[in-house]
Amino acid sequence: MKGIGRGTGYLLVVACMALCLVPLSSAQSSVQPNATGFFYPELTYREDQNSDITHFPIGGSEDVKGSISGVASVFADYDNDFRVELVVRDTSSEYLKAFFRRNGTFDPITGQFDKPKSSSPLAVGELEGDGNNKSDILFRNQNGNLGVIDSERSTEFSPDGFVSPVDVGDFDVDGYEEILYVNGNNRLRKFNYISQDPDPSSSSTVSNTDITSSRFGTMVSDADSDGLPEVVFPDGSNGLKAIDDNGNVATISTKVTSFAGSSGRVVAPSDLDRDGSTEYAVARGDQEIVSLDPQESSESLLGIKSGGSDVDLFSYLPANITEASVNGSTFGGGDTVRVSFNVSDGDGYTDIVNGLTKVKFTAPDGTNYTVNAERTGSGVPPDDQKSFEAEFSVPSTGPGGGWDYRAFSRDEKGAGTQRNGDFTVSLNSGEINATLLEPLNNTIVKKDSNFVVNVSIGCVNGDCGTVNATPRYNASSGPPSRVVPNGSGTPFHTQVASEKTCGTLNQGAQCYINWSVNATGQEDTFRLLDVNATSASPSVTSNDTENRLLNIDLAVVIDLRYDVVDFGTLDPGEENKSAQGNSQLLYNMTVFENSVPVDTVEVNASDLQSTSYDYTIPDANLSVSPDNDPDNQTGHKTRLEGGFNDLLGVSSIQPGTNFTHFFFMNVPTGIAKGQYTGEIEFQATT
């Protein structure tokens, strides 16, 4: 089922005599180019007397070279070059002629449309079954038959009771386009066209409602909001109506009850006010061209035509590439560049199919490579956007440097839009060098607490392109291979995105990435952890850091921030001698963030042994205190005698804090002079 067409319309108005649209001052608005750089004005019409195309509301005109006149015109990419052409029926010669827009003029394309002749308004579509994906121009020829032509071939036949005019679209939403026409009894019929076998017996009546052939409308997207496309037609004094594939007739608007001319289309859909909904441009019998908005039941004047009574309105809603991306920024020779993009089918009832989407890759030397894009998914919503992908293998010889890509897309009705982008080719692929800075090997990480993973990533021996990094852990055995998930998971999860990027790393560049990781695994379990660094350029090999063994547990994790307690030069018999670092607060024990709180601290000291003689200073001569109090007025001084002793006066020490302590000595008499050494041990419990 097709969805409602959205986007800016392209509306063409052509009259068989002089035509003048006088825009109201209130209708003047600035029209800006869309993302592709092309303008899509709401209204375009031809001035037949001077062969100009004039744009409304932005004003200005563009010359149509060749001095032709004629009421019937359509826009179409008839030669499948992804450029829009103007196809016109020249009333003086009655031949169809094509023009290409260049620098403000429409130049004739010679040798393509010098025949056949036409006597009716034109329609455009890509009919299923002809196999060439070219826009087909449909018209009534001089023999009264239906003519079908593209840049390669033309044919004619007569569906059962064919009169005029004709339109193309997937009216029954079966995935195949039908030709819709009015027969001699003014009844709407549909015909499944297959160029190899145009059997008129395949046509069927849509509705027995009388439709005057000169008042045939155009396929639209869901005119009555029933989820199906309709054919819209003027019904004289009864206003504007629509017929769906089930033959149901609905009234769209009764604002206009008098319509212009005796031939040609007087109704065309387009998003004239850019509100995302379809309005209808209608040529009234009083020479005015108005916009009808069914949703608001409103009517607004677009302009006033002068001279002649006939007019042919043509709406064009182009396929639009809504977004495009490439799978990296730097690629090497032989790498695969993948361009992905979504396409909106514009008018909501034609389709985007393989062969109508392409991507052109341009090398720095100007060499072009064009590949077909393949359908990869239905897009979101499925009836309005389609997803496509094109793959291109970079030549092994390059050349290196900046490359461009251009994604093209058009629907079955004609030309569409494009998106541009770029990437770099480097023939000197680098090597990634990743080093895990934190955590250290054999680190205890506290259960349900955070720890830091910090990695350094460098690029050597060439360019590495866009480099991303991901922390990984192992299962119960084996190397790390599982990505640490974000937000939740066990035994680890990150607090931020699991994958982080360095951006583009050229030769000699380096970056640092860190994660805050929560340890959620079971107590007293072990895991290996590493970081995987990968380039978006397939020619650059990924690199893993060394593994780090982590122990998840409810543990006390402490560290002494000093190595030596130095008392300096001592005098025999000196009491309560302060260690040299006491005054500078050098003696600290840190309780790490991943530790549980410390409730008690125990200290043990060995005897101090002379390095020159067989003399010792007993451990009982040493003491430690949480206070810098040589005289022990606080009563917290602990003598280091006979093994581990509780350090008096210590309250609970919370994770992430330091515990400062102080050392003292009573120097005995009767000992040899010289250097004395020993060891001091701490243990903390919870």
Secondary structure in CASP SS format (residue, H / E / C, confidence):
PFRMAT SS
TARGET T0000
AUTHOR 0000-0000-0000
METHOD secondary structure of the structure
MODEL  1
M C 1.00
K C 1.00
G C 1.00
I C 1.00
G C 1.00
R C 1.00
G C 1.00
T C 1.00
G C 1.00
Y E 1.00
L E 1.00
L E 1.00
V E 1.00
V E 1.00
A E 1.00
C C 1.00
M C 1.00
A C 1.00
L C 1.00
C C 1.00
L C 1.00
V C 1.00
P C 1.00
L C 1.00
S H 1.00
S H 1.00
A H 1.00
Q C 1.00
S C 1.00
S C 1.00
V C 1.00
Q C 1.00
P C 1.00
N C 1.00
A C 1.00
T C 1.00
G C 1.00
F C 1.00
F C 1.00
Y C 1.00
P C 1.00
E C 1.00
L E 1.00
T E 1.00
Y E 1.00
R E 1.00
E E 1.00
D C 1.00
Q C 1.00
N C 1.00
S C 1.00
D E 1.00
I E 1.00
T E 1.00
H E 1.00
F E 1.00
P C 1.00
I C 1.00
G C 1.00
G C 1.00
S E 1.00
E E 1.00
D E 1.00
V E 1.00
K C 1.00
G C 1.00
S C 1.00
I C 1.00
S C 1.00
G C 1.00
V C 1.00
A C 1.00
S E 1.00
V E 1.00
F E 1.00
A E 1.00
D C 1.00
Y C 1.00
D C 1.00
N C 1.00
D C 1.00
F C 1.00
R C 1.00
V C 1.00
E E 1.00
L E 1.00
V E 1.00
V E 1.00
R E 1.00
D C 1.00
T C 1.00
S C 1.00
S C 1.00
E C 1.00
Y E 1.00
L E 1.00
K E 1.00
A E 1.00
F E 1.00
F E 1.00
R E 1.00
R E 1.00
N C 1.00
G C 1.00
T E 1.00
F E 1.00
D E 1.00
P E 1.00
I C 1.00
T C 1.00
G C 1.00
Q C 1.00
F C 1.00
D C 1.00
K C 1.00
P C 1.00
K E 1.00
S C 1.00
S C 1.00
S C 1.00
P C 1.00
L C 1.00
A E 1.00
V E 1.00
G E 1.00
E C 1.00
L C 1.00
E C 1.00
G C 1.00
D C 1.00
G C 1.00
N C 1.00
N C 1.00
K C 1.00
S C 1.00
D E 1.00
I E 1.00
L E 1.00
F E 1.00
R E 1.00
N C 1.00
Q C 1.00
N C 1.00
G C 1.00
N C 1.00
L E 1.00
G E 1.00
V E 1.00
I E 1.00
D C 1.00
S C 1.00
E C 1.00
R C 1.00
S E 1.00
T E 1.00
E E 1.00
F E 1.00
S C 1.00
P C 1.00
D C 1.00
G C 1.00
F E 1.00
V E 1.00
S E 1.00
P E 1.00
V E 1.00
D E 1.00
V E 1.00
G E 1.00
D C 1.00
F C 1.00
D C 1.00
V C 1.00
D C 1.00
G C 1.00
Y C 1.00
E C 1.00
E E 1.00
I E 1.00
L E 1.00
Y E 1.00
V E 1.00
N E 1.00
G C 1.00
N C 1.00
N C 1.00
R C 1.00
L E 1.00
R E 1.00
K E 1.00
F E 1.00
N C 1.00
Y C 1.00
I C 1.00
S C 1.00
Q C 1.00
D C 1.00
P C 1.00
D C 1.00
P H 1.00
S H 1.00
S H 1.00
S C 1.00
S E 1.00
T E 1.00
V E 1.00
S E 1.00
N C 1.00
T C 1.00
D C 1.00
I C 1.00
T C 1.00
S H 1.00
S H 1.00
R H 1.00
F C 1.00
G C 1.00
T C 1.00
M E 1.00
V E 1.00
S C 1.00
D C 1.00
A C 1.00
D C 1.00
S C 1.00
D C 1.00
G C 1.00
L C 1.00
P C 1.00
E E 1.00
V E 1.00
V E 1.00
F E 1.00
P E 1.00
D C 1.00
G H 1.00
S H 1.00
N H 1.00
G C 1.00
L E 1.00
K E 1.00
A E 1.00
I E 1.00
D C 1.00
D C 1.00
N C 1.00
G C 1.00
N C 1.00
V E 1.00
A E 1.00
T E 1.00
I E 1.00
S E 1.00
T C 1.00
K C 1.00
V C 1.00
T C 1.00
S C 1.00
F E 1.00
A C 1.00
G C 1.00
S C 1.00
S C 1.00
G C 1.00
R C 1.00
V C 1.00
V E 1.00
A E 1.00
P E 1.00
S E 1.00
D C 1.00
L C 1.00
D C 1.00
R C 1.00
D C 1.00
G C 1.00
S C 1.00
T C 1.00
E E 1.00
Y E 1.00
A E 1.00
V E 1.00
A E 1.00
R E 1.00
G C 1.00
D C 1.00
Q C 1.00
E E 1.00
I E 1.00
V E 1.00
S E 1.00
L E 1.00
D E 1.00
P C 1.00
Q C 1.00
E C 1.00
S C 1.00
S E 1.00
E E 1.00
S E 1.00
L E 1.00
L E 1.00
G E 1.00
I E 1.00
K C 1.00
S C 1.00
G C 1.00
G C 1.00
S C 1.00
D C 1.00
V E 1.00
D E 1.00
L E 1.00
F E 1.00
S E 1.00
Y E 1.00
L C 1.00
P C 1.00
A C 1.00
N E 1.00
I E 1.00
T E 1.00
E E 1.00
A E 1.00
S E 1.00
V E 1.00
N C 1.00
G C 1.00
S C 1.00
T E 1.00
F E 1.00
G C 1.00
G C 1.00
G C 1.00
D C 1.00
T E 1.00
V E 1.00
R E 1.00
V E 1.00
S E 1.00
F E 1.00
N E 1.00
V E 1.00
S E 1.00
D C 1.00
G C 1.00
D C 1.00
G C 1.00
Y C 1.00
T C 1.00
D C 1.00
I C 1.00
V C 1.00
N C 1.00
G C 1.00
L C 1.00
T E 1.00
K E 1.00
V E 1.00
K E 1.00
F E 1.00
T E 1.00
A C 1.00
P C 1.00
D C 1.00
G C 1.00
T C 1.00
N E 1.00
Y E 1.00
T E 1.00
V E 1.00
N E 1.00
A C 1.00
E E 1.00
R E 1.00
T E 1.00
G E 1.00
S C 1.00
G C 1.00
V C 1.00
P C 1.00
P C 1.00
D C 1.00
D C 1.00
Q E 1.00
K E 1.00
S E 1.00
F E 1.00
E E 1.00
A E 1.00
E E 1.00
F E 1.00
S E 1.00
V C 1.00
P C 1.00
S C 1.00
T C 1.00
G C 1.00
P C 1.00
G C 1.00
G E 1.00
G E 1.00
W E 1.00
D E 1.00
Y E 1.00
R E 1.00
A E 1.00
F E 1.00
S E 1.00
R C 1.00
D C 1.00
E C 1.00
K C 1.00
G C 1.00
A C 1.00
G C 1.00
T E 1.00
Q E 1.00
R E 1.00
N E 1.00
G E 1.00
D E 1.00
F E 1.00
T E 1.00
V E 1.00
S C 1.00
L C 1.00
N C 1.00
S E 1.00
G C 1.00
E E 1.00
I E 1.00
N E 1.00
A E 1.00
T E 1.00
L E 1.00
L E 1.00
E E 1.00
P C 1.00
L C 1.00
N C 1.00
N C 1.00
T E 1.00
I E 1.00
V E 1.00
K E 1.00
K C 1.00
D C 1.00
S C 1.00
N E 1.00
F E 1.00
V E 1.00
V E 1.00
N E 1.00
V E 1.00
S E 1.00
I E 1.00
G E 1.00
C E 1.00
V E 1.00
N C 1.00
G C 1.00
D E 1.00
C C 1.00
G E 1.00
T E 1.00
V E 1.00
N E 1.00
A E 1.00
T E 1.00
P E 1.00
R E 1.00
Y E 1.00
N C 1.00
A C 1.00
S C 1.00
S C 1.00
G C 1.00
P C 1.00
P C 1.00
S C 1.00
R E 1.00
V E 1.00
V C 1.00
P C 1.00
N E 1.00
G C 1.00
S C 1.00
G C 1.00
T C 1.00
P C 1.00
F E 1.00
H E 1.00
T E 1.00
Q C 1.00
V C 1.00
A C 1.00
S C 1.00
E C 1.00
K E 1.00
T E 1.00
C E 1.00
G E 1.00
T E 1.00
L E 1.00
N C 1.00
Q C 1.00
G C 1.00
A C 1.00
Q E 1.00
C E 1.00
Y E 1.00
I E 1.00
N E 1.00
W E 1.00
S E 1.00
V E 1.00
N E 1.00
A E 1.00
T C 1.00
G C 1.00
Q C 1.00
E C 1.00
D C 1.00
T E 1.00
F E 1.00
R E 1.00
L E 1.00
L E 1.00
D E 1.00
V E 1.00
N E 1.00
A E 1.00
T E 1.00
S E 1.00
A C 1.00
S C 1.00
P C 1.00
S C 1.00
V C 1.00
T C 1.00
S C 1.00
N E 1.00
D E 1.00
T C 1.00
E C 1.00
N C 1.00
R E 1.00
L E 1.00
L E 1.00
N E 1.00
I E 1.00
D E 1.00
L C 1.00
A C 1.00
V C 1.00
V C 1.00
I E 1.00
D E 1.00
L E 1.00
R C 1.00
Y C 1.00
D C 1.00
V C 1.00
V C 1.00
D C 1.00
F C 1.00
G C 1.00
T C 1.00
L C 1.00
D C 1.00
P C 1.00
G C 1.00
E C 1.00
E C 1.00
N C 1.00
K E 1.00
S E 1.00
A C 1.00
Q C 1.00
G C 1.00
N C 1.00
S C 1.00
Q C 1.00
L C 1.00
L C 1.00
Y C 1.00
N E 1.00
M E 1.00
T E 1.00
V E 1.00
F C 1.00
E C 1.00
N C 1.00
S C 1.00
V C 1.00
P C 1.00
V E 1.00
D C 1.00
T E 1.00
V E 1.00
E E 1.00
V E 1.00
N E 1.00
A E 1.00
S C 1.00
D C 1.00
L E 1.00
Q E 1.00
S E 1.00
T C 1.00
S C 1.00
Y C 1.00
D C 1.00
Y C 1.00
T E 1.00
I E 1.00
P C 1.00
D H 1.00
A H 1.00
N H 1.00
L E 1.00
S E 1.00
V E 1.00
S E 1.00
P C 1.00
D C 1.00
N C 1.00
D C 1.00
P C 1.00
D C 1.00
N C 1.00
Q C 1.00
T C 1.00
G C 1.00
H C 1.00
K C 1.00
T E 1.00
R E 1.00
L C 1.00
E C 1.00
G C 1.00
G C 1.00
F C 1.00
N E 1.00
D E 1.00
L C 1.00
L C 1.00
G C 1.00
V C 1.00
S C 1.00
S C 1.00
I E 1.00
Q C 1.00
P C 1.00
G C 1.00
T E 1.00
N E 1.00
F E 1.00
T E 1.00
H C 1.00
F E 1.00
F E 1.00
F E 1.00
M E 1.00
N C 1.00
V C 1.00
P C 1.00
T C 1.00
G C 1.00
I C 1.00
A C 1.00
K C 1.00
G C 1.00
Q C 1.00
Y E 1.00
T E 1.00
G C 1.00
E C 1.00
I E 1.00
E E 1.00
F E 1.00
Q E 1.00
A E 1.00
T E 1.00
T C 1.00
END
